[in-house]
Amino acid sequence: MIIQAILYICHGSRVGKASQEAIDFVRKTMSLVDAPVQEYCFLELASPTILEGVDQCVKRGATNIAVVPVLLLTATHAKKDIPDVLDHAKKEYPNVNFSYGSPLGVQEQMIDVLVERLTEKCKVTPDMQVLLVGRGSSDPDAIKDINKIASLLQERIDVSSVNTCFLAAARPKFEEMLRSTAAFGAERIVILPYLLFTGVLMTDIERFVDQLYINPEQEIMICDYLGDHTNVTQLLRNRVEEAIEEGEKIATMA
């Protein structure tokens, strides 16, 4: 008898609110998925761990586990960190079939969310300069994806520019980009975080903006992060279904 499990792997955060937002988001997605066993876990900085999540799935009788990374882009976490832990889990449970899904990736529906986050914060005008702020990664594929998202967003909105910057591990740095954009006299600057949930990085953005000196005629606005928008939930559901289908293929070939 096949018992299908879904294991959602969230990033994790030192900020309790961020971890709870991730849990609530995953639970919202769980309600849309038809699988008898569904569990969540975290890659780092929060509990349960990935191996604890796998253990819980097995304890609930799972024979197939579709592992889905709750991550925006494909970078080191998705390519190496999670697979390394899963390799250990496969040795621990050789009779369980594991399949591995994909991060959310570059999707038009995510551009829709960015447009919505922008327009709910302010009126879009041609003189506006948008800074799309990514987490940052040493993986060039993740940087390429953020730049592609910026290009797609630029096609959708009538603004002066959409520039990318990063909070860690990549350049240009957010602080440098914002400081230079303000120094060149931009009157309307909008910061658009490409982050799933709140956390240390959102706090860093807000703190730097509060401390930055700008002229009285200049305005800096910070949009909300992506959050559990319906589009994001639906895309995660799609990734779950893809991982289940991949698992069925693996089971057939076994």
C-alpha positions in Angstrom: 0.0 0.0 0.0 1.4 3.4 -1.1 1.1 6.2 1.5 2.1 9.5 0.0 3.8 12.1 2.2 4.7 15.7 1.5 7.6 17.3 3.3 7.8 21.1 3.0 11.3 22.5 3.7 11.2 26.2 4.7 14.4 28.2 5.1 14.1 29.1 8.8 14.8 32.3 10.7 16.1 33.6 14.0 12.9 35.7 14.1 10.0 33.8 15.5 7.4 35.7 13.5 9.1 34.7 10.3 9.1 31.0 11.2 5.4 31.2 12.1 4.6 33.0 8.8 6.3 30.1 7.0 4.3 27.5 9.0 1.0 29.3 8.3 1.9 29.6 4.6 2.7 25.9 4.4 -0.5 24.9 6.3 -2.5 27.1 3.8 -0.9 25.1 1.0 -1.5 21.8 2.7 -5.3 22.5 2.7 -5.1 22.5 -1.1 -3.1 19.3 -1.5 -4.6 15.8 -1.4 -2.1 13.7 0.5 -2.6 11.7 3.7 0.7 12.8 5.3 2.0 16.4 5.2 4.7 17.8 7.4 6.9 20.9 7.5 10.5 21.4 8.6 13.3 23.9 8.4 16.7 24.0 6.6 18.3 26.0 9.5 17.7 28.3 12.4 14.4 26.7 13.5 12.8 23.3 14.3 12.0 20.7 13.3 15.0 19.9 11.2 14.8 18.1 7.8 15.7 14.8 9.3 13.1 15.2 12.0 10.6 16.0 9.3 11.5 12.9 7.4 11.3 10.8 10.7 7.8 12.2 11.3 6.6 11.3 7.8 7.9 7.7 8.3 6.3 7.4 11.7 3.0 8.3 10.1 3.4 5.4 7.7 4.8 7.2 4.6 6.1 5.0 1.8 6.7 7.8 -0.7 8.0 11.3 0.4 7.8 14.2 -2.0 10.2 16.8 -0.7 9.4 20.4 -1.7 11.8 23.3 -1.0 9.8 26.4 0.1 12.3 28.6 -1.5 12.0 31.4 -4.1 15.0 30.6 -6.3 17.4 27.7 -7.2 20.7 28.3 -5.4 23.0 26.4 -3.1 20.4 25.5 -0.6 18.2 23.8 -3.2 21.2 22.4 -5.2 23.4 21.1 -2.5 22.4 21.7 1.1 19.0 20.0 1.0 20.1 17.1 -1.3 23.0 16.3 1.1 20.6 15.9 4.0 18.2 13.8 1.9 21.1 11.5 0.9 21.5 10.8 4.6 17.7 10.2 5.0 17.7 7.8 2.0 20.4 5.7 3.7 18.4 5.8 7.0 15.2 4.7 5.2 16.1 2.6 2.2 12.6 1.3 1.7 11.1 4.8 1.4 10.9 6.4 -2.1 12.0 10.0 -2.1 11.3 12.6 -4.8 12.6 16.1 -4.8 10.7 19.1 -6.1 11.9 22.6 -7.3 11.8 26.0 -5.8 9.2 28.4 -7.0 11.5 29.9 -9.6 10.9 32.7 -12.2 7.1 32.8 -12.9 4.8 35.4 -14.3 2.5 34.9 -11.3 5.3 36.1 -9.1 5.6 39.3 -11.2 1.9 39.8 -10.6 2.6 39.7 -6.9 5.4 42.3 -7.2 3.1 44.6 -9.2 0.5 44.2 -6.5 2.9 44.9 -3.7 4.1 48.0 -5.5 0.7 49.4 -6.3 -0.7 48.8 -2.8 2.1 50.9 -1.4 2.0 53.8 -3.8 0.9 55.2 -7.1 3.3 54.1 -9.9 4.7 57.1 -11.8 7.3 57.5 -14.6 9.8 59.2 -12.3 9.9 56.3 -9.8 13.0 54.3 -9.3 12.5 50.7 -8.1 15.1 48.7 -6.2 14.3 45.0 -6.4 16.0 43.6 -3.3 17.0 40.0 -3.3 18.4 37.9 -0.4 21.6 37.4 -2.4 23.6 34.2 -3.2 27.0 33.1 -4.3 25.2 31.0 -7.0 25.3 32.8 -10.4 22.0 31.1 -11.4 20.1 32.8 -8.5 21.6 36.2 -9.5 20.6 35.6 -13.1 17.1 34.8 -12.0 16.7 38.0 -10.0 17.9 40.0 -12.9 15.4 38.3 -15.1 12.6 39.0 -12.7 13.6 42.7 -12.7 13.5 42.7 -16.5 10.0 41.2 -16.5 8.8 43.7 -13.9 10.3 46.6 -15.9 8.1 45.4 -18.9 5.0 45.5 -16.7 5.3 48.9 -15.1 6.0 52.4 -16.4 8.8 53.6 -14.1 12.2 55.2 -14.6 14.1 52.1 -13.7 14.1 48.7 -12.0 17.5 47.9 -10.5 18.5 44.8 -8.6 20.5 44.7 -5.4 21.2 42.2 -2.7 21.3 41.9 1.1 24.2 39.4 1.3 26.7 37.4 -0.8 26.2 39.3 -4.0 26.7 42.8 -5.5 25.5 45.4 -5.8 24.8 45.6 -2.1 21.4 47.0 -1.1 23.0 49.8 1.1 25.3 50.9 -1.7 22.6 50.9 -4.3 20.1 52.9 -2.2 22.7 55.4 -1.0 23.9 56.1 -4.6 20.4 56.2 -6.0 19.5 58.8 -3.3 22.7 60.7 -3.8 22.0 61.1 -7.5 18.8 63.0 -6.6 16.1 60.4 -7.3 12.9 61.9 -5.8 10.8 58.7 -5.5 12.6 55.5 -4.6 10.6 52.3 -4.0 12.2 49.3 -2.2 10.6 46.1 -3.3 11.8 43.1 -1.3 11.9 39.8 -3.1 11.6 37.9 0.2 9.0 35.4 1.2 8.5 36.4 4.8 9.6 38.9 7.4 12.8 38.4 9.4 16.2 39.8 10.0 16.6 40.9 6.4 13.4 43.0 6.4 14.5 44.5 9.7 17.9 45.4 8.2 16.2 47.1 5.2 13.9 49.2 7.5 16.8 50.1 9.8 19.0 51.3 7.0 16.3 53.4 5.4 15.5 55.0 8.8 19.2 56.0 9.2 19.8 57.2 5.7 19.9 61.0 5.2 17.7 62.2 2.3 16.7 65.6 1.1 13.2 66.8 2.2 11.9 66.6 -1.4 13.0 62.9 -1.7 10.8 60.0 -0.7 11.7 56.4 0.0 9.0 53.8 0.3 9.3 50.1 1.4 6.8 47.7 0.0 5.7 44.6 1.8 7.4 41.2 1.2 5.7 38.5 -0.9 4.1 36.6 1.9 1.3 34.1 1.5 -0.3 35.7 -1.6 -2.7 33.4 -3.4 -0.3 33.3 -6.4 2.5 32.1 -4.2 0.4 29.4 -2.6 -0.8 28.2 -5.9 2.7 28.0 -7.3 3.8 26.0 -4.3 0.9 23.7 -4.8 2.1 23.2 -8.4 5.5 22.3 -7.2 4.1 19.8 -4.8 2.1 18.1 -7.6 5.2 18.0 -9.7 7.2 16.3 -6.9 4.5 13.7 -6.4 4.4 12.9 -10.2 8.2 12.6 -10.1 7.9 10.2 -7.2 5.4 8.1 -9.1 7.9 7.8 -12.0 10.7 6.8 -9.6 8.5 4.1 -8.0 7.5 2.8 -11.4 11.1 2.4 -12.5 12.1 0.8 -9.2 
